[in-house]
Amino acid sequence: MPHAPADTEAVTHALRQHPVLSQLDDGSLSALPAQLRLAHLDAGATVGDADTLATQLGLLARGRLIWCRSDGERGPMLAAPAWFGAGVNPPAAGWRLQADGETLVAWADAATLAGLAERHPWLALFLSAPGAAAAAEPGAADPHLNLMRTPVRALIKRAPITLPPATPIRAAAQLMREQRVSSVLLVEDGHLFGLVTDRDLRNRAVAEGLDTARPVIDIATVAPMTMQITQPGFEALLMMARHNIHHVPVMDGDAVAGMITATDVTEQHSTSAVFLAGDIHKQTTLDGLVACAAKVRGLQKHLAAAGASAYATGHIVTAITDALTTRLLQLGEAQLGPAPVDYAWVAAGSQARSEQTAKSDQDNCMVLDDAYDEAAHGAYFKALSTFVCDGLNACGYVYCPGEMMAMTDKWRQPRRVWAEYFRKWVDTPEPMALMLTCVFFDVRTVAGHAALLDGLRTDVLRRTKDAKLFLAHMVGNALTHQPPVGLMGGMFGGLFGGLSTIRSGEHKGTIDLKHNGIVPVIDLARVYALAAGHDAVNTHDRLAHAAESGEISSQSVRDLRDALEFLSALRIRHQARQIAAGLPADNYLRPDELSNFEREQLKDAFGVVKQLQEVLGQRYQGLRR
């Protein structure tokens, strides 16, 4: 049956806007719509069962889809143009893909996929082989970024190989050879004591000429980082990327359940984030780190092409920044000597929230142990912080325009001074203090002694929870960032179907997705977290906890999270197009880059943000002076 002209037009537009399929030649693009089976879905309809999604590739041509679990939990949302199904992201157990409003889906069967793959071999970079997908059990095809929904349990390939800590090194090596494993867990009386890898055998035993009759615990990594069996595989990837580790014990409560390796994770993942982080930790020069950092743009482009959510992309890109920061600190300490007192290197802003993109400057600080003495230790920490900040700048993370960096003396202080900073900011919420809280209330330890920051944050959140006047001023400050809808003056003008664009200057005719779309959501989530005294830093996580604390309704949380995901994904795709064209990435989107449907979605997202800004503003209006 011939397709309706409007449907054909929607499918053609989706194909030409899709980050991967748009790279097909004109002949293939023109012929493909006629080979696709179209399906109209009403709100709430299930797109397909596990068998369908494992054997057919779906193209979302109009509308939105959302991953839902049988217990009602909602997962990431897909917005047109997006693909799903065979070779991309079939559902994990318990999940289904559901229409969120009226939706048009175009299905490509195995024969169509096979023909495309034969004519365009490069599609194998983004899709697993159609034949393999069809033959595999549901969920067995390469799901690319399905790690968001795949539990660590599914990545375990065998029962754990364990030994008592007192086992001789030689016996441990023999067992690893017999079992063909690269690591062994040291367990006694059901408790995990340590982890030994083939690298430990090489570097800590053989290279050191150690007596192989000694107990294997002597060369082990004791108290290794672990994952719980129910955690998402995505979190295992981030742990490996951030800490440059390739083996992670998996626990079921207090019991050892198994082991996963970097290979287990990257077999399920379409990017090389773990291996890029590994390369970073191998570098011994700044030039080497700069070369590694240059790959972040390509990483973001590939993540966009693979359909990664903005939430996942932010975490992965930020993990690389963390790895670069950690390696710079290691190189700095190798040059200057070990730190004379404990310190925490703290990321602030988007890095702290794990929301970075390829376009990011640096915001950071240092919290020093109270044993710090300026006369004795000042020169060392000045040199170390300058080395790291200069290195980050060379790697593309430009200096903060407001100098909110650890190399600035004011932001490199003992814990007691930071405690006084926060006390003054909360008790005296004047304009400069409010501006600083937007940076330094979003913080996370990247390297060093996390306890220096953890206790400080606990004290601060206890103070902000009941500071109504401070929160009222925070709300007023947050309302200075307004979504660009319905504004007929100021810096915006020239309505584009209800969207206000910048009226003059270098970015005339564009919308600033960051400052007038994403930042307002970040500001709202920060207020919710501070009002509840919750320690979450990532914006999605803060919103989730805001519903638990009653700061905002569950429906409003879903609306805000969907709006944030859409706005952030739009920015990432915009930057990916700029990167592909060899242009510097920015946050300024021209509305004519979007389809009519996308513009409607953008207006809806801005409308949600504006409405919740107004609600929060009214709640605190009487307290602001």
N, C-alpha and C positions, 0 to 999 in steps of 0.2 A: 504494500500500500504506500503510495507516495506521501512524503512528509508535507505537512502544512508549510507554506512559505515562511511564516513567522518562526516556526520551529527550526527550519533549515537555516534561517538567518542567525538564530541564537546559537546553534551548534557551530556554524562557520565562525562566528565571532569568538566563541569560546576556544575553538582550536587555534585561532590566530593570536589569542591573548595568553594561551597557556605557555608557561616558561619553557617546557620541553617540546610539546607537540608543534608549537609555532616554528620550530627549527626544521620541520619537514619541508621538502621542496614544494613549490607552488602546485605542481601536478598532483602530488599525493594529498596535499591539503584540500584541493578542489574536489578530488574524487572520494575522499574519505566519508563525508557526511552521508552519501548514498549507501555506504556499506554498514552503517550503524543502525541499530534498532532503538527507537525512541520510546521512552516511557514517561508519562505524566504521573506525578505522585502528589497526593494531598497531604496536608500537615499531619504528622504523626505516623504516616505510613512507613513500614519497614522497607528499605531499599532492596534487600535480598538476603537470602540465608547464607550460611557459611559456604555451602557448595557453590552457589552462584558467584560469590565474591572471590572464591579461590580459582574460578575457571574463566571469568569474564572481566574485562577491563571496563570500568564505567567512567564516563566523562560527565561531570556536573556542568551542564550548560546554562542552567538558570535556577536561581534559588539557593538554598543553603541546606546542608546535611549536618547532622550531629551524631557523634558516637554516644550511645546510651548503654547502660548496663541493666540487667534484669532487676537489680535492687533499686533502680531509679537514679543512680549516679549518672551525671552528665559529663562527658569527656570533651575533647577538642572539637571544634566546629570547622567544617569545610565550606568555603564560599566560592561560587563560580568565578573563574574557571578552575576546576580542580579535578584530579583523577583519583581513582580508588579501585580496589579489587585486585585482580590477578597480577601478581608480581609487584604490587605497590604496598598495599596495607590491608590484607584480609583480616577479619576480626580475631582477636584473642578470645579465649573461652569466656562466655558470659556477656560479650559485647555485641551490639548490633548497630547498624547505621540507619538512621531514621531521618525522614524529611522534616525540615523545620519551616513549614509554610509550603506553598505551591512550588513544585520543583520539576524541572525537566532534566532527565538523565538520558545520555546516549550510550548504548552498550556495544562494545566490540567483542565478538566471539573469538575462540581460539584460532580459527582459520584466518580471520582478519589480522589478528596479532602476529601470527606466523608469517603472513605475507609482508607486514610492515617490518618485522625483524629481519627478514631476508633481504629486503631492499635497503634497509637502513641499519646496518650492524651496530652503529653507535648507540642505538636504543638500549642495548644490553647494559650500558652504563647506568640506566635508570629503571629498567624492568628486568626481572628474572625471565628465563626462557619460558615462552607460553606453554610449550609441551610439558616442561617440568612442573609448571604451576597447575596444569590440568591433572597431571598424574599424581601429584602430592596429596597428602591428607590436608584438610582445612587447616590453615595457619602454617603449613610447612613451607610454602613459597616464601622467597625473600621478602620480608615486610618493610624493608628500608627503615623508616623511622617508627616502626611499630613498637619500638622499645618503650614508648610512653605507656603502652597498655600491656606489654609482656612482662610478667613477674620474673624475678630472678630464678625462681623455681624452674621455669621452663628452659633456662640456659644451662642447668646442671646436666652433664652428660654421663656421669657415673657416680657410684658411691665414693665417699671420701677415702683417700689413702692416708692412714694414720699410723703413727708410731709413738711409743712412750718417749719422753724427753731424754731419758738416760740411754737410749739406743746409741751404739757407736756410729760415728760418722760413716765409716766404711759400709756398715750394714744398711744405713739409710740410702746411700748411693746405689747399692746393689738392688734394693727394693725398687727404687725409682727406675732403674734400668729394666728390671723384670716387668714392671707394670707400665712401662713406656709413658711415664708422666714427668712433668717438669717441676713438680713441687710435691711436698708431703707435709701433712699437718701433724703437729706434736700435741697429742691428747693423752690425758691420764685422769682416770676416775670421772670421765665424761666432761672434763674441762679442757678448753683450748689454751695451750700455753704458748705456742709459737708456730711459725711457718718457715720452712726451708725450701729454697728453690735451687735449680741447677746453677744459677748464677752465684748463690751463696757457697755452694760446693767449690766452684771455680775460684772465686775471689777471696773467700774467707778461710778456706781449708787448703786447697792445692797450692794456690799462689803464695800463701803464707807458710807453707811447709808444715802445716799443723799435723799432729799425730792423729791418724784416722781412728785410733782406738778411743779417743776422747768422746764424751757424750755430744750428740748432735745439737743439743740445746745451746752449746757454746757458739755455734755459727748461725743460730736462728734469729729471725726477726721476732722478738717477743711482743706479746699483746698487739698483734697485727690489726689493721683496720678490717672490719667485717661488714657484711650486709645481712639483713634479715630475709628469709626466704620469700616473704610476701611483698617486699619492696619492688618497685618497677626496675626493669633492666636498665632503663635510662639513667637511674641514679648510680648504678654500677659504672656505667660509662663515664659519668661526670667525676666520680671518685678516682677512677684510673687516670683520667686526663688531668685532674687538678694536682694529684699527688705523685704522678709518674710511677704508678705501680701497675703490674701486669698480672698479679694473682690476688684474688680476694676470697677469703673463706666465707661460706654462706652458712648462717645459723638459723635453726628453727627453735626460737626461744634461746635457751642456754646450750642446746645440743648442736653439735656440728652436723650439718646436712650435706655439705659438699664443697666444691671449689669451682670457681669460674675464672677464666683467663681473659686477657685482652682479645685473643683470637675468638673465643666464644661470643664475646660481645660484638666485635666488628664483623663477624659473619652475619650478624643480624642487623647491621647498620650500614648505611650507604655512604657515610663520610669517613674521613681518616682522622677524626679529632684526637683519638687516643694516640695514634702514631705520630701526629704532628706534635702533640704534647711531649711524647717521648723524644722526638728530635730536638725539641727546645732544651730539654734537660741534658742532652749530650753536648750542647754547644759550649765552647770555652772562650769565645770572643763575642764582642758586641756585634761585629759584622755578621756572625753566624745567626745571632738572634734576630737581627734586622731581616735577614733572608727568610727566616721562619715566619716572622710577623707578616711578611708580604703575602703569605699564602692565605691569610685570614679572609681577604676579599674574595678569593676563589672559593674558599670554604663556604662563605655566606651565599655565594651565587649557586653553588651546588645544593645547598640546603633548600634554597628557594625553589630550585628546579625539581627537587625530590618531593616538594609539597610539605616540608617540615612546618610545624606550627611556629608562630612567633615565640611562644613560651619555650619550646625546645631550642629554637635557634639562639635565643638570648642566653640560655644556659650554656650551650656549647661554645659560642663565641666568647663568652665571659670566662669559661674554663681555660681557654687559650691565653687570655690576658692574665689570669691568675698564674698560669705556668710561666709566662714570660717574667712576671713580677718576682716570682719565687726564685727563678734562675738568676735574675739580676742581683737579688739579695745574696745568693750563694757566691756569685762571682765577686761581689763587693766585699764580702767577708773574707774570701780567699785572698783578696788584695790588701785589705786593711787589718786582717786578724779578727779573731772572734769578738763578739760584742761584749763590752765590759759589764753590762747589766742586761737583764731580760727586757725584751721589747715585743710589741705586737705591731706588725705592719698591717694597717687597716685600710681597706678599700671603702670609698664613700660613693654616693650617687648611684649611677646606673651599674657600675661594676659591683657594688655591694648588693644591689637588687638582682643581679644576674640577668640584666636586661640590655646588655650592650649589643651594638651592631658594628658594622665595619666603619661607621662614622662615630668615633668616640674620642673625647679628650680625657684627661686623667684628673681624678679627684681622689686624694689619699691623705693619710696622716700617720703619725706614729704615737702610740701610747707607751711610755717608758715606765719601767719599774720605779717605785718611789725611792729606791736606793740611788737613783740618778743624781749626779753632782755635776753642775754645769762646768765648773773649772776643770774637773778631772775627766769628764766624759763628753763634753759638748762638742769638741772638735771631731771626735770619732763619728758621732751620729750625724753631724752636719755633712761630713764627707760621704757617709754611707747613703744617706737620703738623697743627696745631690747625684751620686752615681746612679741610683735607681731611677730617679725622675728624669735625668738626662737620657738614660738608656731607653725608658719608655717613650720619650719624645722622639728619639731616633727610630724607634720601632713603629711610629705613626700615631701614638697616643699623645697628642700635642699638649703642651703645658696648659693648665687651667688658666683661663683669662683672669680669674679672680685670685690667682695664686693660692688656691686651697690645695696645697700639696705638702708632703712631709718635708720637702727641702726648705719650706718657709718656716722660720723659727717658731712662729706662733702656733703652728700645727704639728709641732714635734715637742711634746711636753710630758712630764711625769703624770701618772694617773691622778694624783691629788689636784693638779692644775686642771686637767680635763673635767674632773668632778665639779670644780668651781665654775668652769665655763658653762657647763650644762645647767647648774643651779641658777646662774645669772640669766641665761637664755629663757628659762622657764619662768622665773620670778619677775623678770623685767622684759616683757615681749615687745621691745621697740623694733623699728623696721630692719636694722642691720641684724639683730638677733634672729628675727623671723627668717631672713634670707639664709643665714648660716644654718638654722635648724633644718631647712629643706635639703641641705647637703649632709650635715653631720648627724641627723637622726636616722639616716639610711647608711648604716655601717656594718662591716663584716670583716673578721680577721682573715687575712690571706696567708700570712706566715708569722712565725714567732709564737709567743705564749698567749693563746686565746683567752686565758683566764683574766688577763689584764683588762680586756674589753668586756668580757661577759659580766663580771660583777658590776662594772660601771653602767652597762645597759640596764641591768636589773634595777639598780638604784634610780636611774633616770625614768624608767617606765613606771615605777612605783610613784614617782613624783608627778608625772604628766597625767596619770589617770584621774586625779581629782583637781587638776589645775584648770578650772573652768574658764577663767579669764585668758590664760595662755591659749587654750584650745579655741576660744572665740577669735583671738587675733590670728591664729593659724588658719582658721576658716576664712577670715577676711583676706589674708594674704593669698590663699588658694584661689579665691574668686577673681583675682587679677588676671588669671589665665582663662579666657573664655573661648568656647568653641565658635568657629567662624560661620554661624548661621544667623540670618536675619539682622546682621549689623550693617547699618547704613552710614557709617562715618568712621572717624578715627583712622586706623591704619588699614581698614578693610573697606572695600567698595566693589562695585561691579559685580552684582549678583549673577551667579552662574547656576540657574535652576534652583535657587534657594541657598546656594553656597557662596559665601563672601570670600573674595580673593584679595590678596595684598594689592593695594592700589598704586603704589609707586616704588621706585628703587630697583635694585638689582633683581629682586624676586617678584616683580610686578606680575600679577595674573596667576599667582600660585597660592597654594594653601600650605602653611607650615604644620605638617602633620605632628611634629614633636611638640612644639610649644602651645599649639592651640587644639591639639587632639589628645595626645598621649599624656603630657604633663598634667593636665587637669584631672585625669583618672588617678595618676600617681599621687597627686596632692590629696584627693579625696580618701584614697586608701590609707595614706599616712595618718590623716586625722582620725580615721576609724581605729587604726592600730594604737595610736597614742591615747585615745579616749578609753580604750579597753585595757590598756597596759599590756598589750600582746607583743611578743618579741619577733614576730615574723618581719622579714625585710622585703622579700619579693612581693610585687604588687598583687599578682594573682593570689598568692598565699594570704596576704593581708585581707583581701576581699572575702576569701573563704571563711576566715576566722571572724570577720566583721558580722556575718550572719549568725554565727554561734553566740556572739556576745550581745546580740540584739541591737547593735549600732545601725543596722540596715536590714531590710527584709530579704528573705531568701530569693524572691523574684527579682528584686533590685540588684542583688549580687550577681545573679545569672546574666541580667541585662548588661551590667557594667563589665563583667568578665568577657562577655561576647563582644561588646563594643571595643574593649581594649585589644582583644585578639585580632579583630578585624582591622583596627587602625594600625596596629603594630605590623601585621602581615602585609598590609598595603604599603607601609614604609619600607619593609624588607624587600618586597618585589620591585618597588620603585628603585631602590638602591641597586638591586641585582641587575636591572636593565641598564643603569648608568655604568656599573662595573663592566658589563658585557660590551658596552660601547666605548670603553676606555676612558670614561669620564670620572671625576671625583664624585663620591657618594655624598648626597645631601638629604635634607628632610622636606624639600619643597616640591610639591606635586601639582602639576597642572590638571585641572578637572577634565580637560579634553583628552587626557590619557585614559580615562575611565569610560566604560560603557554606561548607558543610561541606568541599567540596573545597579551597577556599582555606585553610581552617584546617589541613587536612592538609598542604598545601604549606608553610604557615608553620611548622608543627612540624618538617617535614623540613628546612627551611632553618636553623632554630635548631639542629637536631640535627647538621647538618654543621659549623656553627660551633663548637659545643660539643666535638665530637669532635676537631677540629683544634687547638682550644685545649689539650685534654688532651695531645695528641701533642707540641705545642711545649713545654708545661709540663714533661713528663717529660724531654725532651731537655736542658733547662737546669736541671733540679731540683738537681743536685749542686753547681752553681756559685753558687746564691743563698745568702746568709748572713743 
